[in-house]
Amino acid sequence: MIAKVALRDLAGRPGRTAGLAAVVAVLALSLVVGYMLTSCLQSGAQSVEERLGADIMVVPDGYADEAEDVLISGTPSSFYMDSSLVDRVAAVTGVEQVSAQFYLTSITDSDCCEYSVQIIGYDPDTDFTVTPWIESYYGDYENGIVVGYNIYPTDGEITLFGHTFRVSAKLSESGTGADNSVYMDMETLALAISYAQSLGYDLDLDPETQVSTILVKVEEGRSAEPVATLISFLGVDTVLASEVLSDITTSMGSLIGYVGLFQVTIVFMSAVVLAVLFSLTVYESRKEYAVLRMIGASRGAVSGVVLLQALAVGIVGALAGVVLGLVVMVPLSGVIGDALGTPFALSSTSDIIRLAATAFVISVVVGTASAAISAARIARKDAYTAFREGE
């Protein structure tokens, strides 16, 4: 009986019911977006820590900031130094392994992407930062390339400088600039440069005599800082992986703090608004509640009608808000990450389900609890007084 009365009352006032559900939906949407922002930022930071691979990045003097931008956000850039530095860096005390990379200028006429991409030449024989993160192999093709997670080939190929390249492999998602990059060995890179030159691009580049960055892994047990200091005496700049992670953690900490404050504010405001709306709803329906009391309904039953209405509205609103939040966040995570300019990796499916469930439960609880005061108030009144107030 209680459920039937509660649902009939909700159906009889569709405008009011929709308004209550909308408030809960906004709450759930805000919680989902906030939770997923925080989770994706944390996943991005963790991914950077796992995938940096190198302890030190060696770049031309004055290009440390540009190199960090390429690493973190994938901002297309190009800078070069003499390839003879590779052997000189490898000879520095404390260096265990080195691998050179070559950055080609960004591509804006590619059929593979809706945005410019960074082309990176690397040496598969010495590499320790690209190959370990290959997620899918498609074949060992001549002049085959490796693409980042956000690069979508057409029929297993992408077009660069008017020529097609077969995709041999694809990297797993990192939430960093690697997701928007294309990797190829130095021979294939030289071929790509020749294609660009044939199209009129003024590229005076040679992967055999130039490199953009030298990735360094230091010997186990050694600190990277003194090794980086020794390397800097060669007239180059160095970027420490530890400093990159520290910068990311600092910037993310502030952003996550703001997100948390926003969520707390939304929960508080939603609770207040819902409490006011339920109070008005109960006031409008006080005559109906008085009739229930007159025909024998207990105070608990009348209170239960109000709480059941709040629960029903909360479930519908929370479900709508959670679904909308997922529809916004999951497909647009890459765009959001680019806009934030910080490592941003979509959480695992299990984490997304957990976050969505948490947002749903909190929204339903807040919605139901907001009606508790109104439910208690109407239950305390005797039937005659409530009936007279409703006239």
Protein Blocks (a to p, Z undefined) as FASTA:
>chain_A
ZZmmmmmmmmmmmmlmmmmmmmmmmmmmmmmmmmmmmmmmmmmmmmmmmmnopabdcdde
hilmmmmmmmmnopacdddddfklmmmmmmpghiabdcddddddddfkbfkbcbdcdddd
ddfklgcklmmmcfbdcbjcehiacddfklcceehiaceehiacddfbdcddehiaklmc
ccddfklmmmmmmmmmmnopacdddfklgcfbdcddddehiafklmmmmmmmnopacddf
klmmmmmmmmmmmmmmmmmmmmmmmmmmmmmmmmmmmmmmmmmmmmmmmmmmmnopafkl
mmmmmmmmmmmmmmmmmmmmmmmmmmmmmmmmmmmmmmnopacddddfklmmmmmmmmmm
mmmmmmmmmmmmmmmmmmmpcfklmmmmmZZ
